Amino acid sequence: MGFIEAINRLKRQTEACELNILVWGPGRNAGEHFEKRKKIKGEVCRCFPNADVCFSEDLDLTETLPGIDERDLVSQELWHLAVCDVCIVLDTSKGAGEEIAFYSRSPDAHKLLILTHERYESVTSFPSSLRKNQNQLFYNDQQYDTCNLVEHILSRIRTVALGKLGGFRL
């Protein structure tokens, strides 16, 4: 088997891998940005049929962890981040920015895949400095409008799955 055949076979194996994937970003009242978040989730589900792809707000830990305060989103999202393989963050809302700022200090910060508009790529601010140490993808208006940035997301997830198959933490 040559390189291309071997890579294609491995690609199929990564796409069949069991993964836990979070999609963070703007909430249901955010119009087009929430719709984009839903599209990203849908594409990830389509390409990784064995993955459990969720929004944090759809996960209820109160039955799994009796006593956890349902209003304590920080604790709940810390649990979510601990058990996920990848956390895609659509960085288009204040809430997503706050999640990035808070969780970028956690031991699981390497799981964050932050999607940021390219206009912020050269910004020198405290929030941008937190993002620079993370897995960050920059997109332009056309990539956002056509959802072409999904290919970059899927590529990152395949790499994480490959690491998981090989016993690496990516």
Buried (B, 14 or more C-beta within 10 A) or exposed (E): EEEEEEEEEBEEEBBBBEBBBBBBBBEEEBEEBBEBBBEBBBBBBEBBEEBBBBBBEEBEBEEEEEEBEEEEBEEBBBBBBEEBBBBBBBBBBEBBBEBBEBBBEBEBBBBBBBBBBEEBEEEEEEBBEBBEEBBBBBBEEEBBEEBEBBEBBBEBBBBBBBBBEEEEEB
